[in-house]
Amino acid sequence: MQLSDFFDPIMETKTYNNYMSGEDSLLSQIKYSAVEDFDKELLSTFEVALVGISDGKNSPGNEGCAYASSEIRRNLRSLRSISKPLQMIDLGNIKGKSLNDKYFALREVFAILSSLDIVVVVIGGGQDYFLPLVKGLSGYQKELAISVIDAKLDFDLGRGDFNAQTFLTQLGNDFVDNIFQLNLLGIQKYLVGESQEIQLDDLHWEYIRLKDIRNENILAAEPLLRDADLVSFDVGAIQKEYMPYFSNMNVNGLTGYDACRLAWYAGVGDRLKAFCLHEYNPQMDKSGKGAMLCAQIIWHLLDGMSQNMRQLSSLEAEQCKISVVHLQDFDIDLRFYSNRVTNRWWIEVPWKNGVKMLACEEKDYLFAKNGELPDKWWRFFQKDI
């Protein structure tokens, strides 16, 4: 099959605002695909590919997320163009006769685009569509770093069916050996059962509570998103005030500002291969505010990507200051790397008879200076034994 066989092209490419000309909008920077654009040589000239999901069959109670991609796109192309242009193409919506056909198509598409170093932005559908991306990447990358932004833990509660609300169980069953780290951001503890916490601990995955990444604490999310190969954003993590008629409404949650900031952090990460925005249901959003927020989340992702941190990353090791901290109580030396230009920090952690560099915060270094063992180091030490 040709790559174009996996897509229904986008037919409508207008803007609908009265406050900006088309030349100033993102519409002017997005190429809308024609058959010839699916040639690999031509595709390789692009940095970002937008891929829509027009399906919600496997998102229980939220099937209207099938209609999200068109509403989000309409708002996205009406926003201001990115100041530092990216080469972007909208390939259309994944097609297939059955649900499994669509899963297969997304997996194949992602594997091809990722091999061309194109970041894939998946718009719409349910979180069940995150699994094909993990499958596609695990085929050629052995250790995956994943960040999931969500209010709850999507583990199977014993019913045995795979869907958008059980996809974490499938990840744990099928890819535990491939996942180097998985972090869940924005979790609301009163929505998490004790048995789910036990599952998470058994997998050596970590969740960061909503209170720990809100307002002035949001910088704590940056290292986790910086390290991520794949990011899945369930818009149910956002307060209903900002995502007004989402069928799984949360009284508490991320603000619109928080959501955009997290997307920007993902964009400046130098490892990102795919970002997914799932579960928005326009049928429950008569005001249209949710679609606009989704568009702004993607805009901030693209703006982050335009900062050229990927090009800088290869030079960062040369610019880093190395700090070694000896912890007397544990009789170990911890090695930190800091870049004063980008203000980014890393820590060496033990891994498979060697070491691995993980993004961290300056506060991890300050903890070590005070004789404390950083949680990040300890977690990976336990995982490796």
ABEGO torsion letter per residue (X at the ends): XBAAAABBBBABABBABAABBAAABAAAABBBBBAAAABAAAAAABABBBBBBBBAAABBGAAAAAAAAAAAAAAAAABBBBABBBBBBBAEBBBEABAAAAAAAAAAAAAAAAAAGBBBBBBEEBAAAAAAAAAAAAAABABBBBBBBBABBBBBAGAGBBBAAAAAAAAAAAAAAABABBBBBGBBAAABBAAAAAAAAAAGBBBBBAAAABEAAAAAAAAAAAABABBBBBAAABBAAABAABABBBABEBBAAAAAAAAAAAAABAABABBBBBGBBAAABAAGAAAAAAAAAAAAAAAAAAAGAAAAAAAAAAABBBBBBBBAAAGBBBBBBBBAAAGBBBBBBBBGGBBBBBBBBAAAAAAAAAGBBBAAAAAAAAAAX
